[in-house]
Amino acid sequence: MRSACRVCASGSEAGCCQRGKDLEVTDLVLCPASVRHGGYGLGLGGAWRHCPERRGSSVAVGGALYAHSLSAVSGARHTLEDHLRGSAALARRFGEVFGAGELAEYLALVHDVGKGACAWQDKLKAVEARGGKGKVGIPHKHAGTVLAERYTQLACAAVVFGHHGGLPDMERLRDELHKGRPGGSEAARVEEAIRAVERIVPEIHRPSRIAPPGWLLGLPKRDQRLGLDLLVRMLFSCVVDADYLDTSAHFGGTPTRVGEPVDMAALVERYEARRKRYLAGRESSPVDALRHSVYEQACAAATDEPGMYVLQVPTGGAKTMAAGGFALRHAAEHGMRRVVLAVPFISITEQNVAVYRDLLDPDDVGGEPTVVLEHHSAVDLDPEGAALGELTEEQRDVLRQRARTAKLAAENWDAPFVVTTTVRLFESLFSHRPSQMRRLHNLAGSVIVLDEVQALPDRLLAPILSGLRGLVDHFGVTVLLVSATQPSFWELSAWKGLERKAVVDDPAALFESLRRVQYEWRTGQDVTLESIAREAAEHPQVLTVVGTTRDAARFHRHLEAASAEGLVLHLSTRMTGAHRREVIAEIRALLRRGEPVQVVSTSLIEAGVDVDFPRVYRAWAPAESLQQAAGRCNRDGRLAFGTVIVFDPADGGRPRSAEYQAAVQAGKQFFGPQPLAEPDDLDALHSYYQRRYAYQQGGHPESGLGAEIQKLRSALDFPQVDREFQMIEDQHSVPVIVIRNESDREQIEGAVAQLTDPFRPCGPEVLRSLQQHTASLPKREADAALCSGLAVPVTGDLLLWHGAYHERRGLDPDEPEDLDAYGMV
């Protein structure tokens, strides 16, 4: 057998001292290039070679390069060739949806080329010999990054460099590329890895560069950078998801899990049949005819071309049914792949998921795959995103180890009908971290329904609206904006000139027909949480909505003390998902039977939770919140008018953000007792939004609406965009698993054990199973709980709760038992 030295990769036989000799399988070859590195080489037929970087280390040759260690299921290692080709095939499939299949395929093909280096292969075996403890720790991103820059362009090279740690900024990317080029600190390892991998995957070298999609070059120059930002994000998603899926399949010993195309027309038929069955089984309402009219208009509008649609319907107008009907029909009409419904509050996902599952999921749960995916988990699986301040360094090391496998549990939205939150949607879109971004490519060719769109934060409107427009213009997306209080987005520059497609012909007439409440106003220094609780306690069926979770807990105490009869119930995100669902079901049952029930809730009940009280109290808030609260009053129109009391408690809490203050300030100029308007006056609402935006811009167009983030996007500064784009301001919420019932302990502890085992990677179904057992705490309180031992870290920023859990109020911020340890005094 004729061979050249495979270690120094002198290529042909040039430079090898054994040039021209026939070698046996076990012949050891000494070649000049290897001697320069202090090592030795074997002929092509040999079973092992010595590394040119370090004398004495060994790596398999002849195609036996590995990407991942032994699978506990199959007992096999994951070959690098299989991983690169498998990831590339998946990425091409994902990228073809938006016309970038070749680009996505190549970036995935080279993403792990650096693992071909001897040092990396040797360390992988060492880690495996230690039972998988520790990590390889040898940089492997530079080789693929160099190839990506060579055959695509600089921005696309960020996809490869960031596939583990996250998309970098361009300055860092240039520095890292310099390390991989001749003369750089990583140059030898880069060249060695490329030489090794090109023998088994020769197509890592191309005859020419891959051009970006034509639409990008066709954009005006001022828009090209924002277009490139969005393209890189989508390509990154393709590569990361492909990498995760192929890796997970290896460790799980299963075929790669990719959803097959769904027959949207069949889903439309199922939706229609079950909707009719649902309506036939519920009690009729005086507003049913108007709700049916809204649904018919939504179905008719669905046949129009993709674009930006508005469904403006009063609360109680059956928006949930109409939005689903529009989205499914539109997807079927235009060959779109999925529906993604994003809502502002977890409570709405819980309610909407139940409705849509009844309408869409197969009857035989064990046979046909489910249609509806619920994803509202707030767990951040990327280690840098889980920087809980009170962790010890030992705890941080454990979390980093777990995160390397737990990230495979991140959702990728590969389902026909996804229900998630706007926080998950937009923080994924503007993240730079892999586990959050892996799902983005599944937005391409989809219908995105933004329910209760008025809840989008003003300070982020510039990037949000720009991102949505980019998805519509270039990635085959249709967006449906659903709200009773539709903001004036078309007044902002991001949507200037964008066609606005209305689903309902005459919203003003619809609002007039569905007017079902009268407003009263309570102001003055004598108005307090306690005084309103005493007033509310006089009414057998009453709902009070307050501004913060702390106010909700305190108001609940006041209401319990003042109430003479019936149950006094509480709702907030400090309760687990299952607990909230139980309480909402209990509220509905009591209302249906006409029994006394007094409820206090945070704003989570305002949007989409289908309850019908004769009397509602709402602490002063922006106008859209006042109207949303009114939607829980006389919802079915069985009374001539319900009563909504807006009160301004002297001791009440409010968000401190500038945008909230601007909204309240603008609202007080337009809404209140006569001669001011009521919150459902559409003309007043339009003027209110314009004034509200003007307050935040300070004379500079969109300066307070996220223009700074747009500049960072144009600079392709992905990490800084991530840091600046925070949907939840000031009080970052931390997810906390609670074992509320002993009957759930075994299942919860089993799921936690899977997440905490770094050597047993799991899929997203494990996190999914914990959603119903998860509550939220402000980060400051979570840090205090960690410090005191009331909570322990699981993975990412997910905690397991060991403290008290109130049977009504959940993680009560004022629970006396825990005050000292909780750091709240």
Beta strands, then each sheet from edge to edge (+ up, - down):
strand 1: 28-29
strand 2: 41-42
strand 3: 48-50
strand 4: 58-60
strand 5: 66-68
strand 6: 78-79
strand 7: 308-312
strand 8: 338-343
strand 9: 372-375
strand 10: 417-421
strand 11: 446-451
strand 12: 478-483
strand 13: 501-502
strand 14: 517-522
strand 15: 541-545
strand 16: 567-571
strand 17: 597-601
strand 18: 615-619
strand 19: 642-647
strand 20: 733-737
strand 21: 774-778
strand 22: 791-795
strand 23: 798-801
sheet 1: 1+ 2-
sheet 2: 3+ 4-
sheet 3: 5+ 6-
sheet 4: 9+ 10+ 8+ 11+ 12+ 7+ 13+
sheet 5: 14+ 19+ 18+ 15+ 17+ 16+
sheet 6: 21+ 20- 23- 22+
end
